[in-house]
Amino acid sequence: GTVASTSICSLIPPATPIVNQEWNATGGTIEIITDALYAADGITITGYTHNIKFVNVNFSGPSNSFSFTEYTFGNHETDL
């Protein structure tokens, strides 16, 4: 038979991660502090480190909610 776009799922969900519960942020601030990364010469910028922190963030789920006054999410590095 004829294959049409309606015959095939347009979005295949990823195999991982499997979402067991979804939490939505209902308030708060994301604070990102960015610092340069330098080459051995101490002058040439090779990338950046972004320190990510949640401040006064609230999450709500299907049956309850929780909040953090301050939660350090971690660092993310980007190259140039």
Beta strands, then each sheet from edge to edge (+ up, - down):
strand 1: 24-38
strand 2: 45-60
strand 3: 65-79
sheet 1: 1+ 2- 3+
end
